[in-house]
Amino acid sequence: MVLPPMRQLRERGWDVQCLGLTLAGPRLQDAGFPAMTYRDLLPANAESTLRLGREILAENHNPASGIPEEESLAYLGLNLEDLFEQLGEEAARARYAQYRRHAFLPMNTMRRLIERIQPDVVMATNSPRSERAALVAAHNQGVPTAAIDDFFAERPAFFPPFVPDLDADLLFAASAVGRDNFLSQEPPVHGRVLFSGNPSFDRLTAVRAMNREEARRRLGVDGQLAVVMTQNHFDMERIDALLQSVRDRIPGLTFAIRLHPSVRGKTTVPPWVLDVTPTPLDDVLIAADVLLTVHSTTMLEALLVGLPVVQLGRPLAVTDYTIERIEEAPLWEIGLSTLAESEPELIEAISNAIERDLREEVMRRAEAMFGLPGTATELIVAALEQVVDERQRRVTP
C-alpha cells in the first residue's frame, strides 16, 4: 500500500527511507527503494541478539519464503530482546510462549531507529507488530505519523490485547466503512481521518483497460474461469473435494487457485486445477469470471474491476475460521459479494456470476464503498505534505 505514495513523494524531491520488514524488503528493492532490514538494526556487538534469534528460528523461519535466514535471525533476536527490555526475561518468555510472534511489539527498537533517522513523518500500514510500534514510537517523540488501513479499520480478533489500536496524525481509510469505524472508535483517535481509498488500487484504472481475451489466452482458458484465492490456513484437501463436486454440476467451468504468499512452497495445487500462483494478479483479475475466497484484500481489487466475489462461509469448512474470520469482511451484508454456506449455494452463486454480465454493476457498487481507483495516492501525498509543512511552521522561530 505504501509504494505508490512513496514513488510520488520521491518524484517531488522527498528523501524516502524505508524499513523493509521480512517479505517487504525484496519488494521494495525491486521497486527501486533501497530498504533497511532488521539486519541493519543490529547493534555493533550482536552476538547475544543473534543467539536469542537462533533459539526460536526453527519454529519461525520458512526457507521457501525467500527470506534469508540471516534476516530471520535478526528479526527474531531483536524482537525477543526488545520484549526482554520491556517486560523482563521471565515475563517476556511467558508472553512469547503464549503468543509466539504475535507477542512482538518492538517499541525500543523503533524508538532507536527514529532517533537515528530523525524523520519528518513516519508512514506505515495497519500491521500489528513493527509498523504499529513505529507509529507509537514516532508519536511519543513528536514526529508526525500517518497510517493507511486496507479494509474496514476493524481490530482483527487475533491481535493480542497489548497491541495498541491503530492511531496516527493522519488516518487514511480504504473504505467508507473504515472511515466511519475510525470516527466512532473508543477511545477516540487523536488524528485526522480521511477516506482516501487504497493507493495500491490506483493501478486498477489500467487493469480495467486491459484486453480480457488476451489475458485469457495467456492463461490458456477457453470457457468460464472461477479463481480461488487461498488464505494462510486453507484446507487444500477440502478445497479439492469441494471444487470437484461443483465442477461436475457446472459443465465447462475451469477452476484455478492462487496460493497465499505464506503457504507457497508448503502446499501444492491439485493437478487438475489451473495454478495461477505465478501469473500476474492483474491478468487473473481481468480473465476470471468469478472469485472465490473467505477474506482477502484481493477480493476488493476484484470488485473494483467488476469481478463478482463469492465468500466461502463457515459450513464449507475450507479454512480455520477461528483465524480467517469471515465475519470481519461481511461484504455480502452490503451487497458487494455473495455468501455461500453450502455446496448448492456455491453452485448457484457461481452459476449466477457466469451467466449474467455483472461487471458494470459490481464496479459501481465497489466504487461507492472503496473509492474511485486512481485518486488515493494524490490525496495521501497532499495530506503528508500539509502535515509536514504545519510541523515545520510550528518549530521554526
WOMO-V251919 format. One record per residue. N is the residue number from 1. RES is the residue in three letters. OMEGA is omega as a letter, one per 40 degrees, with the letter a starting at -180 (NA if undefined). NEAR is the number of other C-alpha atoms within 12 Angstrom. Layout:
BEGIN
N	RES	OMEGA	NEAR
N	RES	OMEGA	NEAR
END
This chain:
BEGIN
1	MET	a	34
2	VAL	a	39
3	LEU	a	36
4	PRO	i	28
5	PRO	i	36
6	MET	i	31
7	ARG	a	27
8	GLN	i	24
9	LEU	i	26
10	ARG	i	18
11	GLU	i	13
12	ARG	i	16
13	GLY	i	11
14	TRP	i	19
15	ASP	a	19
16	VAL	i	28
17	GLN	a	30
18	CYS	i	36
19	LEU	a	34
20	GLY	a	31
21	LEU	i	30
22	THR	a	31
23	LEU	a	26
24	ALA	a	29
25	GLY	i	27
26	PRO	i	24
27	ARG	i	22
28	LEU	i	27
29	GLN	i	20
30	ASP	a	14
31	ALA	i	18
32	GLY	i	17
33	PHE	i	24
34	PRO	a	20
35	ALA	i	25
36	MET	i	24
37	THR	i	31
38	TYR	i	38
39	ARG	i	31
40	ASP	a	23
41	LEU	a	34
42	LEU	i	30
43	PRO	a	19
44	ALA	i	11
45	ASN	a	10
46	ALA	a	20
47	GLU	a	17
48	SER	i	20
49	THR	a	31
50	LEU	i	31
51	ARG	i	22
52	LEU	i	27
53	GLY	a	33
54	ARG	i	25
55	GLU	a	21
56	ILE	a	27
57	LEU	a	26
58	ALA	a	15
59	GLU	a	16
60	ASN	a	25
61	HIS	i	27
62	ASN	a	23
63	PRO	a	20
64	ALA	a	17
65	SER	a	22
66	GLY	i	22
67	ILE	i	28
68	PRO	i	23
69	GLU	a	26
70	GLU	i	25
71	GLU	i	35
72	SER	i	37
73	LEU	a	37
74	ALA	i	38
75	TYR	a	43
76	LEU	a	43
77	GLY	a	37
78	LEU	a	40
79	ASN	i	40
80	LEU	i	45
81	GLU	i	38
82	ASP	i	35
83	LEU	i	33
84	PHE	a	28
85	GLU	a	21
86	GLN	a	22
87	LEU	a	22
88	GLY	a	15
89	GLU	a	17
90	GLU	a	16
91	ALA	i	17
92	ALA	i	25
93	ARG	i	27
94	ALA	i	17
95	ARG	i	25
96	TYR	i	26
97	ALA	a	17
98	GLN	a	14
99	TYR	a	19
100	ARG	a	25
101	ARG	i	33
102	HIS	i	26
103	ALA	a	33
104	PHE	i	41
105	LEU	a	44
106	PRO	a	38
107	MET	a	36
108	ASN	i	29
109	THR	i	37
110	MET	i	35
111	ARG	a	31
112	ARG	i	21
113	LEU	a	31
114	ILE	i	33
115	GLU	a	19
116	ARG	a	13
117	ILE	a	21
118	GLN	a	20
119	PRO	i	27
120	ASP	i	30
121	VAL	i	40
122	VAL	i	42
123	MET	a	46
124	ALA	i	39
125	THR	a	36
126	ASN	i	37
127	SER	a	32
128	PRO	a	34
129	ARG	a	34
130	SER	a	38
131	GLU	i	39
132	ARG	i	36
133	ALA	i	40
134	ALA	i	43
135	LEU	a	43
136	VAL	a	37
137	ALA	i	33
138	ALA	a	37
139	HIS	a	30
140	ASN	i	21
141	GLN	i	23
142	GLY	i	24
143	VAL	i	31
144	PRO	a	39
145	THR	i	41
146	ALA	i	43
147	ALA	i	47
148	ILE	i	49
149	ASP	a	45
150	ASP	a	40
151	PHE	a	41
152	PHE	i	35
153	ALA	i	35
154	GLU	a	31
155	ARG	i	28
156	PRO	a	26
157	ALA	a	17
158	PHE	i	22
159	PHE	i	25
160	PRO	a	22
161	PRO	a	16
162	PHE	i	17
163	VAL	a	29
164	PRO	i	28
165	ASP	i	32
166	LEU	i	44
167	ASP	i	44
168	ALA	i	43
169	ASP	i	35
170	LEU	i	41
171	LEU	a	44
172	PHE	a	49
173	ALA	a	42
174	ALA	a	48
175	SER	i	39
176	ALA	i	31
177	VAL	i	31
178	GLY	i	35
179	ARG	a	32
180	ASP	i	24
181	ASN	i	29
182	PHE	a	37
183	LEU	a	26
184	SER	a	16
185	GLN	i	20
186	GLU	e	15
187	PRO	a	13
188	PRO	i	17
189	VAL	a	24
190	HIS	a	22
191	GLY	i	22
192	ARG	a	25
193	VAL	i	35
194	LEU	i	34
195	PHE	a	38
196	SER	a	43
197	GLY	a	42
198	ASN	a	47
199	PRO	i	39
200	SER	a	35
201	PHE	i	40
202	ASP	a	33
203	ARG	a	26
204	LEU	i	33
205	THR	i	25
206	ALA	i	18
207	VAL	i	28
208	ARG	a	30
209	ALA	a	18
210	MET	i	20
211	ASN	a	18
212	ARG	a	25
213	GLU	i	21
214	GLU	i	17
215	ALA	i	26
216	ARG	i	26
217	ARG	i	17
218	ARG	i	19
219	LEU	a	31
220	GLY	a	22
221	VAL	i	28
222	ASP	a	20
223	GLY	i	21
224	GLN	a	29
225	LEU	i	39
226	ALA	a	43
227	VAL	i	43
228	VAL	i	45
229	MET	a	43
230	THR	i	40
231	GLN	a	35
232	ASN	a	27
233	HIS	a	29
234	PHE	i	36
235	ASP	a	25
236	MET	i	30
237	GLU	i	18
238	ARG	i	20
239	ILE	i	34
240	ASP	a	25
241	ALA	a	20
242	LEU	a	28
243	LEU	i	35
244	GLN	i	24
245	SER	i	20
246	VAL	a	27
247	ARG	a	27
248	ASP	a	16
249	ARG	a	18
250	ILE	a	26
251	PRO	i	18
252	GLY	a	17
253	LEU	i	31
254	THR	i	34
255	PHE	i	42
256	ALA	i	41
257	ILE	i	39
258	ARG	a	39
259	LEU	i	34
260	HIS	a	30
261	PRO	a	23
262	SER	a	25
263	VAL	i	25
264	ARG	a	26
265	GLY	i	16
266	LYS	a	18
267	THR	a	24
268	THR	i	25
269	VAL	i	32
270	PRO	a	24
271	PRO	a	13
272	TRP	a	16
273	VAL	i	27
274	LEU	i	29
275	ASP	i	29
276	VAL	i	36
277	THR	a	29
278	PRO	a	19
279	THR	i	22
280	PRO	a	17
281	LEU	a	27
282	ASP	i	33
283	ASP	a	32
284	VAL	a	45
285	LEU	a	45
286	ILE	a	40
287	ALA	a	39
288	ALA	i	46
289	ASP	i	42
290	VAL	i	46
291	LEU	i	45
292	LEU	a	43
293	THR	i	46
294	VAL	a	44
295	HIS	i	42
296	SER	i	35
297	THR	a	30
298	THR	i	35
299	MET	i	42
300	LEU	i	44
301	GLU	i	41
302	ALA	a	42
303	LEU	a	45
304	LEU	i	43
305	VAL	i	45
306	GLY	a	37
307	LEU	i	44
308	PRO	a	48
309	VAL	i	49
310	VAL	i	44
311	GLN	a	43
312	LEU	a	46
313	GLY	a	32
314	ARG	a	24
315	PRO	i	21
316	LEU	i	28
317	ALA	a	27
318	VAL	a	38
319	THR	i	28
320	ASP	a	24
321	TYR	i	25
322	THR	i	17
323	ILE	i	20
324	GLU	a	29
325	ARG	a	29
326	ILE	a	33
327	GLU	i	24
328	GLU	i	27
329	ALA	a	34
330	PRO	a	30
331	LEU	i	35
332	TRP	a	25
333	GLU	i	14
334	ILE	i	17
335	GLY	a	21
336	LEU	i	33
337	SER	i	39
338	THR	i	35
339	LEU	i	37
340	ALA	a	29
341	GLU	i	23
342	SER	i	22
343	GLU	i	28
344	PRO	i	18
345	GLU	i	21
346	LEU	i	34
347	ILE	i	33
348	GLU	a	21
349	ALA	i	32
350	ILE	a	42
351	SER	i	28
352	ASN	a	22
353	ALA	a	31
354	ILE	a	29
355	GLU	a	20
356	ARG	i	18
357	ASP	a	17
358	LEU	a	23
359	ARG	a	28
360	GLU	i	18
361	GLU	i	22
362	VAL	a	32
363	MET	a	32
364	ARG	i	22
365	ARG	a	28
366	ALA	i	35
367	GLU	i	33
368	ALA	a	23
369	MET	a	32
370	PHE	i	44
371	GLY	a	37
372	LEU	i	34
373	PRO	i	35
374	GLY	a	27
375	THR	a	27
376	ALA	a	37
377	THR	a	34
378	GLU	i	25
379	LEU	a	32
380	ILE	a	40
381	VAL	i	33
382	ALA	i	21
383	ALA	i	31
384	LEU	i	36
385	GLU	a	26
386	GLN	a	20
387	VAL	i	28
388	VAL	i	27
389	ASP	i	17
390	GLU	a	18
391	ARG	a	21
392	GLN	i	16
393	ARG	i	11
394	ARG	a	11
395	VAL	i	12
396	THR	a	8
397	PRO	NA	6
END
